[in-house]
Amino acid sequence: MLLCFFYTDYVLPIESHTDNNDRLTALRPNIEEKKMEKPVVAAKQPIGVDLVAGKEYWWCACGRSATQPFCDGSHRGSGIEPLGFKAEKSGEQWLCRCKRTQTPPFCDGSHKQVKD
């Protein structure tokens, strides 16, 4: 039997174990360790893009997308998910492509610290 406990940010699957008389004997977390890969540096400089106020965008956080700085689904299996955001204002914004920013999806200058 598989039970799931739902929390606000994740689901924790629990395995139940029974004895020969089908009595519950134990509940144990069923946690499969999924290692998150590190993001790939898509470029060592940000890219200026024209955003439209109120429109939703999906910023690539893994660095694998061919449509940088936006997601194309290449993250599947990496353990890294894209970041959805709505543009607050219309106009050119500088989005991170080094994937090291502390203010995703926007560039904060972290690309200057990226080593070759």
FIGUPA-874472 format. One line per field, with one value per residue: x, z, y of N, C-alpha, C in turn. Coordinates in nm, 2 decimals, decimal comma. Atoms other than C-alpha are relative to their C-alpha. Layout:
N
n_x <- (X|...)
n_z <- (Z|...)
n_y <- (Y|...)
ca_x <- (X|...)
ca_z <- (Z|...)
ca_y <- (Y|...)
c_x <- (X|...)
c_z <- (Z|...)
c_y <- (Y|...)
//
This chain:
116
n_x <- (0,08|-0,08|0,07|-0,07|0,02|-0,02|-0,05|0,02|-0,10|-0,04|0,08|-0,08|0,06|-0,03|0,03|0,05|-0,04|0,10|-0,04|0,08|0,14|0,03|0,00|-0,11|-0,11|-0,09|0,01|-0,14|0,00|-0,05|-0,07|-0,10|-0,10|-0,02|-0,10|0,02|-0,12|-0,03|0,03|-0,11|-0,02|0,04|-0,08|-0,06|0,05|0,14|0,06|0,11|0,12|0,12|0,11|0,13|0,06|0,11|-0,01|-0,08|-0,12|-0,07|-0,14|-0,07|-0,09|-0,10|-0,11|0,00|0,10|-0,05|0,07|-0,04|0,00|0,12|0,00|0,05|0,02|-0,12|-0,03|0,06|-0,09|-0,12|0,03|0,01|0,13|-0,01|0,06|0,11|0,01|0,08|-0,07|0,06|0,01|-0,04|-0,12|-0,11|-0,05|-0,11|0,02|-0,12|-0,02|-0,11|0,07|-0,06|0,06|0,07|0,12|0,06|-0,08|-0,08|-0,15|-0,05|-0,14|-0,07|-0,07|-0,14|-0,08|-0,01|-0,13|0,00)
n_z <- (0,00|0,00|-0,05|0,03|-0,09|0,08|-0,06|0,10|0,11|0,06|-0,05|-0,06|0,01|-0,11|0,02|-0,12|-0,01|-0,08|-0,03|0,07|-0,03|0,06|-0,10|0,02|-0,10|0,01|0,11|0,03|0,12|0,13|0,06|0,11|0,01|0,14|0,00|0,09|0,07|0,00|0,12|0,10|0,03|0,14|0,05|-0,11|0,00|0,00|0,13|-0,01|0,07|-0,02|-0,07|0,00|-0,14|-0,02|0,07|-0,07|0,07|-0,07|0,01|-0,01|-0,12|0,01|0,10|0,12|0,11|0,13|0,01|-0,11|-0,14|-0,03|-0,01|0,12|-0,05|0,00|-0,14|-0,04|-0,05|-0,07|-0,13|-0,01|0,06|0,04|-0,09|0,07|-0,05|0,08|0,01|-0,07|0,09|0,14|0,04|0,00|-0,13|0,02|-0,07|-0,03|0,07|-0,07|-0,10|-0,13|-0,06|-0,13|0,02|0,13|0,12|0,04|-0,02|-0,12|0,02|-0,04|0,11|0,00|-0,09|0,06|0,05|0,13)
n_y <- (-0,12|-0,13|-0,12|-0,13|-0,12|-0,12|-0,12|-0,11|0,00|0,13|0,12|0,10|0,13|0,08|0,14|0,07|0,14|0,08|0,14|0,11|-0,01|-0,13|-0,11|-0,10|0,01|-0,11|-0,11|-0,05|-0,09|0,06|-0,12|0,03|-0,11|-0,05|-0,10|-0,11|-0,04|-0,14|-0,07|-0,02|-0,14|-0,02|-0,11|-0,08|-0,14|0,00|-0,03|-0,10|0,05|-0,09|0,07|-0,07|-0,01|0,10|0,13|0,10|0,06|0,11|-0,01|0,13|0,00|0,10|-0,04|0,09|-0,05|-0,06|-0,13|-0,08|0,04|0,07|0,15|0,08|0,13|0,08|0,03|0,13|0,10|-0,07|-0,04|-0,14|-0,05|-0,14|-0,09|-0,08|-0,14|-0,09|-0,12|-0,11|-0,12|0,03|-0,05|0,08|0,05|0,08|0,13|0,08|0,12|0,08|0,08|-0,02|-0,12|0,01|-0,06|0,05|0,03|-0,12|0,00|-0,08|-0,01|0,12|0,06|-0,05|0,09|0,13|0,04|0,07)
ca_x <- (0,00|0,13|0,01|0,10|0,13|0,08|0,27|0,26|0,58|0,61|0,45|0,61|0,53|0,50|0,52|0,31|0,42|0,18|0,22|0,07|-0,26|-0,27|-0,22|-0,02|0,32|0,52|0,51|0,84|0,91|0,97|1,23|1,41|1,72|1,71|2,03|1,99|2,23|2,41|2,29|2,49|2,63|2,44|2,64|2,87|2,67|2,30|2,06|1,83|1,48|1,16|0,90|0,53|0,38|0,15|0,26|0,39|0,73|0,93|1,29|1,53|1,71|1,90|2,10|2,01|1,74|1,81|1,58|1,77|1,68|1,35|1,26|1,21|1,17|1,53|1,54|1,35|1,54|1,79|1,61|1,60|1,27|1,22|1,11|0,77|0,74|0,51|0,67|0,60|0,66|0,70|1,03|1,38|1,50|1,83|1,79|2,06|2,21|2,50|2,24|2,43|2,22|2,08|1,79|1,64|1,55|1,73|2,10|2,28|2,63|2,72|2,84|3,16|3,26|3,21|3,53|3,62)
ca_z <- (0,00|-0,08|0,11|0,03|0,27|0,10|0,21|0,05|-0,15|-0,21|-0,17|0,06|-0,04|0,25|0,22|0,46|0,57|0,70|0,86|0,75|0,90|0,70|1,01|0,97|1,12|0,99|0,79|0,62|0,39|0,03|-0,07|-0,40|-0,40|-0,71|-0,76|-0,90|-1,17|-1,18|-1,42|-1,74|-1,82|-2,14|-2,19|-1,98|-2,05|-2,00|-2,29|-2,34|-2,42|-2,47|-2,22|-2,21|-1,88|-1,74|-1,97|-1,82|-1,92|-1,83|-1,77|-1,83|-1,50|-1,62|-1,91|-2,16|-2,36|-2,72|-2,68|-2,41|-2,19|-2,21|-2,14|-2,43|-2,20|-2,22|-1,84|-1,82|-1,61|-1,47|-1,15|-1,23|-1,31|-1,51|-1,33|-1,43|-1,39|-1,50|-1,64|-1,42|-1,69|-2,07|-2,22|-2,24|-1,94|-1,90|-1,82|-1,68|-1,90|-1,67|-1,43|-1,13|-1,05|-0,70|-0,85|-1,12|-1,39|-1,39|-1,43|-1,11|-1,26|-1,13|-1,48|-1,41|-1,15|-1,39|-1,46|-1,80)
ca_y <- (0,00|0,35|0,65|1,01|1,30|1,63|1,94|2,28|2,23|1,86|1,51|1,26|0,90|0,66|0,28|0,07|-0,27|-0,54|-0,88|-1,21|-1,12|-0,79|-0,58|-0,26|-0,30|0,00|0,32|0,42|0,71|0,60|0,86|0,81|1,02|1,23|1,42|1,77|1,85|2,18|2,44|2,47|2,82|2,91|3,23|3,45|3,76|3,85|3,90|4,20|4,09|4,30|4,19|4,28|4,39|4,12|3,85|3,52|3,39|3,08|3,14|2,85|2,77|2,47|2,63|2,36|2,54|2,62|2,92|3,10|3,27|3,09|2,73|2,48|2,17|2,06|2,05|1,72|1,47|1,73|1,79|2,16|2,34|2,66|2,97|3,12|3,50|3,78|4,09|4,39|4,65|4,65|4,71|4,58|4,37|4,20|3,83|3,60|3,33|3,22|3,07|3,20|3,51|3,56|3,75|3,52|3,56|3,90|3,95|4,07|4,06|3,71|3,62|3,83|3,56|3,26|3,08|2,94)
c_x <- (0,09|-0,09|0,08|-0,04|0,03|0,04|-0,01|0,10|0,03|-0,10|0,10|-0,07|0,04|-0,04|-0,06|0,03|-0,10|0,06|-0,08|-0,15|-0,06|-0,02|0,12|0,11|0,10|-0,04|0,14|-0,01|0,07|0,07|0,10|0,09|0,02|0,10|-0,03|0,13|0,03|-0,04|0,12|0,00|-0,03|0,08|0,06|-0,04|-0,16|-0,05|-0,11|-0,12|-0,12|-0,11|-0,12|-0,06|-0,12|0,01|0,09|0,11|0,06|0,14|0,07|0,10|0,11|0,12|0,00|-0,09|0,07|-0,06|0,03|-0,04|-0,12|0,00|-0,06|-0,03|0,12|0,04|-0,04|0,11|0,12|-0,03|-0,01|-0,13|0,01|-0,08|-0,11|0,00|-0,09|0,08|-0,08|-0,02|0,04|0,13|0,12|0,05|0,12|-0,01|0,13|0,00|0,11|-0,06|0,06|-0,06|-0,07|-0,14|-0,07|-0,14|0,09|0,14|0,04|0,15|0,08|0,08|0,15|0,08|0,01|0,13|-0,01|-0,01)
c_z <- (0,00|0,04|-0,03|0,10|-0,08|0,08|-0,10|-0,11|-0,06|0,05|0,05|-0,01|0,12|-0,03|0,13|-0,01|0,09|0,03|-0,07|0,02|-0,05|0,10|-0,03|0,10|-0,01|-0,11|-0,02|-0,12|-0,12|-0,07|-0,10|-0,01|-0,14|0,01|-0,10|-0,06|0,02|-0,13|-0,09|-0,03|-0,15|-0,07|0,12|0,00|0,00|-0,14|0,03|-0,08|0,03|0,06|0,00|0,14|0,01|-0,06|0,08|-0,09|0,08|-0,03|0,02|0,12|-0,01|-0,10|-0,12|-0,11|-0,12|-0,03|0,11|-0,03|0,04|-0,01|-0,13|0,04|0,01|0,14|0,05|0,04|0,07|0,14|0,02|-0,08|-0,05|0,10|-0,08|0,07|-0,09|-0,01|0,07|-0,08|-0,14|-0,03|0,01|0,14|-0,03|0,08|0,00|-0,10|0,06|0,10|0,14|0,08|0,13|-0,01|-0,13|-0,02|-0,04|0,03|0,12|-0,01|0,04|-0,11|0,00|0,09|-0,06|-0,06|-0,13|0,01)
c_y <- (0,12|0,11|0,12|0,10|0,12|0,12|0,11|0,00|-0,13|-0,11|-0,10|-0,14|-0,08|-0,15|-0,06|-0,14|-0,08|-0,14|-0,10|0,01|0,14|0,11|0,09|-0,02|0,11|0,09|0,05|0,10|-0,07|0,12|-0,05|0,12|0,04|0,12|0,11|0,03|0,15|0,06|0,02|0,15|0,01|0,10|0,07|0,14|-0,01|0,03|0,10|-0,05|0,10|-0,08|0,09|-0,01|-0,09|-0,13|-0,10|-0,06|-0,11|0,00|-0,13|0,01|-0,10|0,03|-0,08|0,04|0,06|0,13|0,09|0,15|-0,07|-0,15|-0,06|-0,15|-0,09|-0,04|-0,14|-0,10|0,06|0,03|0,15|0,04|0,14|0,09|0,08|0,14|0,08|0,13|0,11|0,12|-0,05|0,07|-0,09|-0,03|-0,09|-0,13|-0,08|-0,12|-0,09|-0,09|0,01|0,12|-0,03|0,07|-0,05|0,05|0,12|-0,01|0,09|0,01|-0,12|-0,06|0,05|-0,09|-0,14|-0,03|-0,07|-0,15)
//
